[in-house]
Amino acid sequence: MSVPVLQFDKLLKLDADSKSAFVLCTNPERACRAVVVLNRRQWTEADVRLALEDSETSREQVHANDKFSKFVLQIPVAANPVEMTVICPANDVDVAKYSEQRRSLVRETPAVYASVTLPFVQALPEAQTAWVRAILSKEQEADKILYEDDFCMLLPDTKWTDTNDVRSMHTLALLKDTSVRSVRDFTGDHLKQLKQLRAGVYTEIRRRYLLRADQVRAYVHYLPSFWMAHIHFAALTCPRLGMSTCTGKAILLDDII
């Protein structure tokens, strides 16, 4: 797959916690917009050795006292890789999702859900989640399926780029029942399915990555990033989760059950 040619249009957001940049670009080859996410990859021992020992590293001291000193390093390119995620074509929802936004904590009552949230969800075009349906039908990413049962498919989350690094394990269970769009659609009828899903995924994670259930956080987002039900299974050591696991955003699967 070739690397797309992109033209910078606008900086959408900088995230200090995850050291990420979110950029709006144009893809001239496809004549469409693209959202680009740039992340500094997690450090490896090889990166650290290069940064500290390589002769190409330059050091500028910016602070020093009897015990502490601080430097700005210009390190070799090989020790400073940047991961790039491209969302193309990007629609208005994609652009809004990755733009700087004012945050508010809202308690959504049943009345607010019925009058505001539900009409919004029902009005979303099917094209918004076409990529999820393509995965569930195995038209896309069939080679990445880690586990499958009657209720879900488990795949690596796109943010888990180094799948050899168990510390940053982050997987996504996509529910096969596409009528379930969010945690709001779960009822008592789903209890047995959710328990079986939880047990099956935990067993597979233990088999593949030697992580016990108490070393994994299973949760959903509300509001979700896309409106087809999915459950995150991430190692407790997974970095850069930030606001996505905070109170008011993440709901533990155990609490749902």
Buried (B, 14 or more C-beta within 10 A) or exposed (E): EEEBEBEEEEEBBEBEEBEBBBBBBBBEEEEEBBBBBBBBBBEEEEBEEBBEEEEEBEEEEEEEEEEEEEEEEEBEEEBBEEBEBBBBEBBEEBBEBBBEEEEEEEEEEEEEBEEEBEEEBEEEEEEBBEBBBEBBEEEBBEEEBBBBBEBBBBBBBEBBBEBEBBEBBBBBBBBBBBEBBBBBBBEEEBEEBBEBBBEBBBEBBBEBBEBEBEBBBBBBBBBBEBBBBBBBBBBEEBBBBEEBBEEEBBBEBEEBE
